[in-house]
Amino acid sequence: MRSSKVIVSVFVLVTTASFVPITALALPDLTPEIPDVILIAGENVEQGDVDEGCASNMAGRTLVRFSLVTRNLGPGDLVLGDPGCPICQFDPGAPCTNPLFECSLSHGHVHFKSFAHAELLNQSGTVVAAGRKFGFCILDSECPQPKFGCSFQGLTAGCADGYHFSLPCQYIDLTDTTGVTPGTYTLRVELDPDDEILEANEDNNAVEAMVQIIRGDLDGSGDVDRYDLDIILAARNTVASGLGDLRDLNRDGKINAVDARILITLCDRPQCATQ
């Protein structure tokens, strides 16, 4: 059933005294793109990310960060409208009159609940890590004539909404994950995972991108070099943040000189040169 979906219905009264729906309304068609993916070890995140459930701790996180662009390819606008929320900066976590929205706990703005869901799969297709369902403010961020913003949300036909990988919570946290070892993985992102939005095409809401985890490549550059060694040295003589902490190269739960020596053996160039 689609009774819970966001849709505008129009009815007219005809001579038979029955109500007939007009189905000629143009619908949106949302499709995602992943322009950038980067894996970073030893990153610190804000307390707000912890409050939102994106990470379990602030320090030393191993993150798969990704940018996400949502395009409306359909003939019609996506119109979500006024969320009916209080001023979220002063009332974090407050409910909104529109149940599809909420005030974020720490980021100070309105979210459309569960707009996207991200997960990391291994080569056998098993999910090894997943982010929480992402809430977004849906607006015309890439549009010649924008109509929608956070106070009246939607996405104009032919326009897009983009979120850069550097933004809060724009990642999957691998730090506490078991079974993530060097190798090739697939990042999969699905829009509207709870099927709340009625679209012209429901079959193009997911996108995939390859994630390569290279042992010793802690900054996601694709090389093992001095920059990666510096990440280990900066955390020397500390406890690993979790089972998925890629800085702990020998998996003993500690980050120390042993890990630094291991990384030196993994460097792509003599003396771990960066060029």
TORPADO-13356 format. One line per 4 residues: number of its first residue (from 1); their letters; for each residue x, y, z of N, C-alpha, C. Coordinates in pm, whole numbers, plus 50000, padded with zeros to 5 digits. Each point is the difference from the previous one (the first is absolute). Example, Ala and Ser with C-alpha at 12.3 -4.5 7.8 and 13.67 -1.06 7.14 Angstrom:
BEGIN
1> AS> 51319:49431:50780:49911:50119:50000:50090:50120:50000 | 49965:50105:49928:50082:50119:50006:49923:50109:50073
This chain:
BEGIN
1> MRSS> 50082:49881:50000:49918:50119:50000:50086:50125:50000 | 49952:50108:49943:50074:50125:49992:49931:50110:50078 | 49916:49963:50094:49921:50100:50069:50085:50095:50083 | 50121:49957:50040:50084:50084:50084:50091:50090:49921
5> KVIV> 50000:49992:49870:50096:50073:49918:49962:50147:49983 | 50104:50079:49972:49981:50142:49975:49946:50017:49859 | 49873:50037:49986:49938:50014:49869:49884:50098:50011 | 49981:50075:49897:49885:50090:49993:49895:49936:49910
9> SVFV> 49879:49986:50049:49892:49942:49921:49893:50106:49975 | 49944:50002:49881:49895:50095:49964:49878:49920:49956 | 49883:50038:50050:49878:49927:49965:49898:50098:49940 | 49924:49952:49901:49894:50081:49942:49869:49922:50008
13> LVTT> 49889:50073:50011:49868:49938:50007:49943:49993:49859 | 49964:49879:49956:49942:49981:49867:49851:49969:50014 | 49933:49987:49886:49854:49987:50000:49952:49874:50068 | 50086:49898:50012:49959:49876:50066:50006:50013:50151
17> ASFV> 50038:50119:50049:50008:50028:50143:50114:49926:50067 | 50094:49945:49924:50118:49934:50058:50120:50092:49987 | 50097:49980:50086:50122:50078:49998:50105:49927:49917 | 50058:50069:49902:50097:49938:49908:50134:50069:50017
21> PITA> 50106:49926:50030:50130:50064:50016:50058:50044:49866 | 50062:50117:49999:50073:50044:49882:50144:49954:50015 | 50046:49911:49915:50131:49938:50014:50104:50061:49907 | 49966:50113:49940:50093:50059:49904:50107:50086:50067
25> LALP> 50001:50005:50133:50101:50078:50069:50139:49943:49973 | 50094:50088:49967:50137:49956:49975:50068:49966:50133 | 50071:49889:50002:50066:49953:50122:50150:50024:49992 | 50065:50010:50115:50147:50009:50000:50062:49863:49976
29> DLTP> 50128:49999:49970:50076:49875:49984:50138:50024:50059 | 50021:49953:50122:50125:50024:50071:50101:49890:49970 | 50122:50041:49973:50107:49904:49977:50129:50053:50062 | 50080:49912:50065:50119:50047:50071:50128:49983:49917
33> EIPD> 50100:50080:50033:50135:49988:49946:50099:50010:50116 | 50113:49930:49988:50108:50009:50098:50123:50055:49929 | 50022:50132:50003:50114:50057:49928:50135:49967:50062 | 50005:49988:50134:50127:49981:50069:49984:49900:50113
37> VILI> 50104:49916:50017:50009:49910:50115:50143:50005:50051 | 50017:50012:50131:50133:50001:50058:49996:49929:50135 | 50100:49916:50027:50012:49932:50128:50111:50067:50080 | 49967:50041:50123:50095:50072:50084:50005:49931:50137
41> AGEN> 50122:49974:50048:50019:49943:50134:50050:50107:50095 | 49962:49988:50126:50048:50093:50102:49933:50135:49998 | 49881:50011:49943:49932:50130:49993:49919:50024:50126 | 49998:50124:50043:49915:50041:50113:49873:50065:49946
45> VEQG> 49888:49970:50064:49872:50056:49958:49944:50084:50114 | 49898:50079:49969:49939:50088:50098:49906:49922:50093 | 49978:50056:50118:49908:49939:50095:49860:49986:49940 | 49963:50094:49912:49870:49992:49936:49981:49873:49919
49> DVDE> 50107:49952:49937:49991:49875:49925:49972:49882:50092 | 50060:50003:50119:49975:49895:50099:49856:50008:50048 | 49953:50121:50028:49862:50019:50045:49899:49951:49897 | 50033:50019:49872:49910:49959:49892:50008:49850:49971
53> GCAS> 50094:49929:50063:50013:49856:49979:50084:49961:49880 | 50076:50097:49947:50083:49972:49883:50130:49930:50038 | 50052:50031:50118:50122:49939:50051:49981:49972:50148 | 50072:49901:50052:49983:49965:50141:50092:50079:50090
57> NMAG> 50099:50067:49941:50095:50078:50077:50057:50108:49910 | 50063:50101:50060:50050:50112:49921:50139:49975:49942 | 50084:49924:50068:50143:49995:49966:50038:49875:49922 | 50095:50019:49908:50066:49888:49933:49909:49913:49916
61> RTLV> 49910:50058:49926:49903:49921:49923:50057:49961:49864 | 49961:49882:49955:50029:49954:49864:49871:50014:49920 | 49999:50092:49903:49877:50040:49933:50008:49978:49849 | 49892:49949:49943:49981:50004:49856:49913:50122:49972
65> RFSL> 50063:50109:49958:49928:50123:49969:49960:50000:49853 | 49884:50056:49970:49954:50002:49861:49913:50123:49977 | 50012:50054:49880:49908:50106:49957:49877:49934:49937 | 49887:50067:50013:49874:49948:49944:49926:50112:49928
69> VTRN> 49964:49973:49877:49918:50093:49922:49868:49931:49966 | 49890:50066:50030:49867:49950:49964:49945:50084:49886 | 49970:49936:49889:49945:50071:49884:49852:49964:49983 | 49924:50098:49959:49860:49977:49965:49991:49994:49848
73> LGPG> 49992:49879:49946:49995:49979:49856:49857:49998:49946 | 49905:50011:50089:49861:49987:49957:49944:50128:49939 | 49880:49988:49946:49934:50117:49942:49941:50094:50104 | 49984:49952:50124:49937:50083:50102:50092:50031:50116
77> DLVL> 49970:50108:50070:50075:50036:50121:49968:49903:50113 | 50097:49980:50087:49974:49938:50129:49963:50113:50096 | 49879:49997:50050:49954:50105:50091:49971:49937:50136 | 50086:50028:50096:49982:49949:50136:49935:50105:50089
81> GDPG> 50025:50127:49970:49931:50108:50066:50060:50042:50133 | 49919:50068:50079:50041:50054:50129:50006:49887:50103 | 50117:49976:50060:50010:49892:50098:49919:50024:50127 | 49967:50126:50027:49924:50030:50121:50079:49976:50127
85> CPIC> 50127:50039:49999:50087:49977:50115:50021:50128:50078 | 50031:49988:50129:50042:50118:50076:50140:50042:49954 | 50055:50102:50061:50137:50040:49968:50095:49895:50057 | 50057:49920:49911:50073:49881:50045:50124:50034:50080
89> QFDP> 50060:50116:49977:50117:50040:50076:49970:50010:50148 | 49877:50036:50033:49961:50019:50140:49919:49883:50055 | 49962:49906:49913:49917:49888:50043:50046:49872:49931 | 50124:49958:50023:50054:49882:49930:49922:49873:50033
93> GAPC> 49978:49920:49895:49927:49875:50018:49850:50015:50006 | 49949:50122:49984:49856:50022:50013:49926:49939:49881 | 49876:49951:50023:49919:49952:49889:49948:50116:49917 | 49958:49969:49879:49943:50100:49910:49856:49961:49970
97> TNPL> 49921:50096:49955:49861:49970:49969:49989:49904:49882 | 50095:50006:49906:50008:49901:49893:50083:49883:50052 | 49943:49881:50018:50071:49888:50063:50119:49948:49920 | 50014:50044:49875:50115:49956:49921:50126:50078:50035
101> FECS> 49988:50103:50083:50113:50086:50034:50026:49996:50150 | 50122:50044:50036:50037:50014:50139:50110:50105:50012 | 50015:50057:50117:50114:50085:50030:50119:49911:50035 | 50111:50020:49933:50118:49920:50033:50042:50027:50143
105> LSHG> 50062:49901:50062:50036:50012:50140:50110:50102:50023 | 50094:50011:49906:50117:50084:50024:50037:50093:49885 | 49949:49974:49881:50046:50077:49884:49920:50129:49977 | 49894:50020:50078:49933:50128:50001:49909:50030:49883
109> HVHF> 49957:49898:49926:49908:50026:49890:49903:49884:49980 | 49908:50019:49907:49893:49902:49976:50052:49887:49912 | 49961:49878:50030:50032:49884:49919:49873:49934:49947 | 50001:49960:49875:49903:49902:49951:50050:49865:50047
113> KSFA> 49923:49931:50081:50046:49875:50061:50032:49894:49893 | 50104:49925:50025:50029:49880:49921:49998:50024:49849 | 50065:50108:49958:50001:50028:49857:50094:49907:49924 | 50106:49954:50066:50096:49913:49932:50059:49902:50100
117> HAEL> 50043:49886:49949:50065:49899:50083:50124:49950:49927 | 50112:49988:50073:50126:49958:49940:50049:49873:50069 | 50062:49911:49922:50058:49879:50055:50121:49959:49919 | 50090:49926:50065:50122:49952:49936:49992:49849:49989
121> LNQS> 50021:49948:49879:49990:49857:49974:50135:49944:49960 | 50028:49876:50040:50122:49935:49954:49977:49935:49864 | 50101:49930:49950:49990:49947:49864:49898:49889:49985 | 49956:49941:50110:49895:49898:49992:49860:50061:50013
125> GTVV> 49995:50134:50015:49871:50067:50010:49945:50011:50140 | 50080:49962:50101:49957:50009:50139:50024:50140:50054 | 49902:50052:50071:50015:50132:50062:50093:49988:50120 | 50112:50073:49996:50097:49995:50109:49993:50124:50088
129> AAGR> 49941:50106:49950:49984:50122:50080:49887:50082:49939 | 49929:50070:50085:49889:50083:49952:49993:50127:50081 | 49967:50108:49933:49973:50125:50070:49854:50003:50041 | 49969:50088:50091:49860:50016:50035:49927:50063:49881
133> KFGF> 49870:49997:50001:49925:50066:49893:50022:50151:50010 | 50039:50060:49889:50038:50140:49999:49877:50088:49983 | 49993:50106:50082:49899:50102:49980:50062:50120:49932 | 49928:50061:49911:50052:50113:49924:49897:50113:49997
137> CILD> 50051:50120:49979:49917:50111:49957:50001:49997:49848 | 49886:49974:49936:49992:49981:49856:49974:50135:49934 | 50095:50044:49916:49986:50132:49939:50070:50005:49864 | 49977:50108:49929:50061:50022:49868:50139:50060:50016
141> SECP> 50101:49917:50022:50135:50053:50016:50073:50012:49866 | 49955:49927:49899:50056:50011:49865:49884:50022:49905 | 49967:50127:49981:49878:50032:49924:50008:50143:49947 | 49971:50021:49871:50007:50137:49946:49895:50094:50058
145> QPKF> 49884:49945:50036:49894:50081:50062:49945:49924:50121 | 50075:50003:50111:49959:49922:50117:49868:50049:50060 | 49919:49904:50041:49871:50031:50061:49988:49949:50143 | 50084:49902:50036:49982:49931:50126:50120:50021:50092
149> GCSF> 49973:50009:50130:50102:50014:50103:49957:49924:50124 | 50072:50018:50110:49971:49923:50120:49864:50034:50062 | 49951:50122:49978:49871:50038:50059:49881:49954:49916 | 50022:49975:49873:49898:49944:49911:50074:49906:49905
153> QGLT> 49999:49871:50036:50093:49906:49939:49946:49934:49874 | 50092:49961:49913:49966:49932:49876:50118:50003:49905 | 49977:49952:49880:50105:49996:49899:49935:50021:49863 | 50041:50108:49935:49943:50037:49871:50039:49899:49893
157> AGCA> 49909:49972:49908:50030:49911:49887:50122:50053:49925 | 50096:49912:49973:50121:50039:49929:50109:50054:50089 | 49977:50011:50130:50099:50055:50093:50053:49891:50093 | 50095:50039:50085:50066:49903:50087:50028:50060:50136
161> DGYH> 50016:49911:50097:50039:50038:50136:50128:49924:50033 | 50106:50071:50037:50130:49936:50022:50048:50013:50143 | 50061:49893:50051:50062:49999:50132:50144:49953:49986 | 50096:50085:50041:50142:49969:49987:50045:49904:50110
165> FSLP> 50102:49920:49970:50044:49899:50096:50057:50059:50129 | 50035:50128:49999:50058:50062:50119:49895:50041:50103 | 49873:49993:49965:49894:50045:50090:49980:49902:50117 | 49943:50047:50110:49974:49912:50113:49915:49880:49961
169> CQYI> 50037:49885:50053:49924:49874:49983:49999:49948:49857 | 50079:50058:49911:49997:49955:49861:50101:49886:49983 | 49973:49889:50070:50096:49888:50001:49938:49875:50061 | 50072:49889:49983:49977:49878:50078:50121:49984:50092
173> DLTD> 49976:49980:50128:50107:49983:50098:50036:49852:50010 | 50125:49968:49967:50046:49861:50003:50073:49964:50129 | 50019:50097:50088:50092:49983:50113:49964:49881:50087 | 49875:49978:50026:49957:49893:50090:49955:49875:49925
177> TTGV> 50036:49993:49873:49953:49890:49916:50103:49888:49993 | 49954:49878:50013:50088:49885:49982:49989:49949:49856 | 50104:49939:49952:49995:49937:49869:50030:50091:49883 | 50036:50128:50026:50039:50089:49891:50152:49999:49991
181> TPGT> 50052:49932:49900:50143:49986:49978:50034:50059:49863 | 50129:50019:49971:50035:50052:49867:49937:49918:49888 | 49950:50069:49900:49934:49934:49888:49907:50096:49928 | 49918:49944:49913:49907:50079:49918:49859:49985:50055
185> YTLR> 49933:50112:50018:49866:50003:50055:49910:50085:49910 | 49871:49991:50025:49902:50078:49926:49922:50087:50097 | 50001:50130:49974:49914:50093:50074:49868:50010:49925 | 49891:49974:50070:49867:50007:49939:49916:50102:50076
189> VELD> 49941:50094:49928:49914:50101:50059:49863:49992:49933 | 49896:49995:50082:49862:49994:49950:49923:50121:50049 | 49932:50068:49910:49911:50110:50036:49864:49946:50040 | 49935:50073:50089:49863:49968:50042:49986:49852:50037
193> PDDE> 50084:49951:50094:49995:49857:50032:49868:49955:50062 | 49926:50093:50061:49871:49964:50059:49883:50018:49903 | 50031:50036:49874:49899:50009:49895:49888:50097:50035 | 50041:50119:50042:49903:50102:50038:49961:50092:49884
197> ILEA> 50082:50005:49896:49981:50097:49891:49953:49926:49875 | 49890:50045:49944:49949:49943:49876:50075:50061:49882 | 50056:49914:49915:50083:50046:49889:49952:49940:49868 | 50043:50063:49891:49970:49948:49867:50074:49869:49976
201> NEDN> 50118:49984:50060:50080:49878:49986:50055:49964:50137 | 49962:49884:50051:50045:49956:50132:50123:49909:49992 | 50050:49975:49880:50105:49900:49982:50140:50057:49988 | 50017:50132:50013:50133:50059:49983:50041:50080:50124
205> NAVE> 49959:49950:50117:50027:50073:50123:50130:49959:50070 | 50075:49908:49941:50123:49953:50064:50119:50021:49907 | 50117:50020:50061:50123:50018:49924:50112:49930:50077 | 50101:49954:49926:50113:49931:50062:50132:50061:49954
209> AMVQ> 50100:49992:50088:50134:50048:49967:50100:49906:50067 | 50116:49981:49936:50102:49912:50053:50080:50071:50109 | 50032:49925:50105:50086:50049:50108:50118:49903:50012 | 50120:50052:49983:50120:49917:50010:50069:50030:50132
213> IIRG> 50012:49899:50085:50072:50016:50127:50138:49938:49982 | 50102:50084:50004:50139:49958:49982:50069:50004:50135 | 50063:49891:50038:50068:49996:50129:50107:50109:50007 | 49990:50085:50101:50096:50107:50019:49958:50133:49939
217> DLDG> 49904:49999:49909:49952:50125:49940:49894:50059:50092 | 50043:50086:50089:49913:50051:50106:49931:50131:49966 | 50047:50066:49893:49938:50128:49962:49918:49989:49872 | 49984:49877:49947:49915:49980:49884:50057:50052:49870
221> SGDV> 50131:50021:49994:50061:50057:49879:50028:49895:49893 | 49997:49873:50037:50036:49894:49907:50146:49960:50008 | 50080:50075:50077:50142:49971:50021:50026:49979:50149 | 50106:49927:50030:50050:49991:50137:50129:50081:50005
225> DRYD> 50000:50108:50078:50113:50092:49997:50015:50070:50136 | 50079:50106:50001:50031:50071:50123:49875:50056:50067 | 49902:50040:49924:49878:50053:50059:49929:49894:50086 | 50002:49876:49954:49941:49891:50077:50082:49971:50125
229> LDII> 50133:50005:49986:50086:49980:50116:49974:50108:50105 | 49979:50122:49956:49973:50110:50094:49871:49976:50078 | 49901:49938:49936:49874:49970:50070:50025:49903:50115 | 50085:49900:49978:50033:49906:50107:50083:50067:50108
233> LAAR> 50097:50079:49960:50087:50066:50098:49921:50098:50087 | 49899:50063:49942:49917:50094:50077:49920:49929:50108 | 49974:49871:49982:49922:49923:50098:50086:49901:50078 | 50131:50015:49991:50093:49903:50060:49975:49987:50151
237> NTVA> 50006:49875:50045:49983:49965:50142:49859:50030:50051 | 49903:49977:49914:49860:50011:50040:49930:49867:49974 | 49883:49985:50057:49919:49880:49978:49923:50016:49870 | 49990:49894:49921:49921:50005:49876:49855:50034:50033
241> SGLG> 49937:50074:49912:49863:50047:50025:49897:49889:49988 | 50034:49892:49931:49906:49890:49982:50060:49892:49914 | 49923:49893:49979:50051:49887:49922:50023:50036:49855 | 49934:50107:49952:50017:50042:49862:50098:50115:49983
245> DLRD> 50079:50030:50103:50099:50109:49993:50116:49955:49911 | 50009:50056:49881:50100:49957:49902:50141:50043:50037 | 50016:50086:50098:50133:50039:50045:50066:49888:50079 | 49920:49913:50058:50052:49888:50077:50035:49886:49903
249> LNRD> 50116:50012:49938:50035:49910:49889:50023:49856:50045 | 50043:49980:50123:50023:49862:50046:49886:49948:50087 | 49892:50078:50010:49876:49957:50066:50023:49957:50145 | 50085:50073:50073:50022:49967:50140:49926:50095:50094
253> GKIN> 49918:50089:49944:49923:50092:50081:50075:50125:50040 | 50123:50016:49951:50081:50116:50034:50058:50061:49872 | 50025:50131:50006:50068:50068:49890:50134:50048:50053 | 50107:49943:49947:50132:50029:50056:50108:49987:49893
257> AVDA> 50123:49994:50045:50113:49995:49907:49998:49876:49912 | 49941:49892:50050:49991:49878:49918:49917:50027:49874 | 49888:50069:50016:49917:50034:49885:50073:50093:49905 | 50078:50092:50054:50079:50089:49915:50101:49923:49917
261> RILI> 50065:49904:50064:50099:49920:49926:49933:49916:49892 | 49882:49946:50032:49928:49922:49898:49964:50089:49882 | 49952:50120:50030:49960:50089:49890:50119:50034:49911 | 50117:50020:50060:50119:50032:49919:50027:49890:49899
265> TLCD> 49975:49875:50039:50022:49889:49905:49896:49999:49889 | 49887:50069:50021:49893:50002:49900:50011:50118:49905 | 50089:50096:50029:50007:50122:49919:50032:49968:49854 | 49940:50078:49911:50018:49977:49857:50134:50050:49946
269> RPQC> 50063:50092:50074:50125:50060:49954:50105:49992:50109 | 50128:50008:49966:50105:49997:50101:49983:50113:50100 | 50026:49967:50128:49989:50097:50109:49859:50059:50011 | 49903:49930:49952:49859:50044:50006:49980:50136:49937
273> ATQ> 50072:50028:49894:49990:50129:49933:49858:50019:49947 | 49957:50127:49997:49865:50032:49953:49995:50022:49849 | 50114:50016:49936:50005:50020:49854:50106:49909:49939
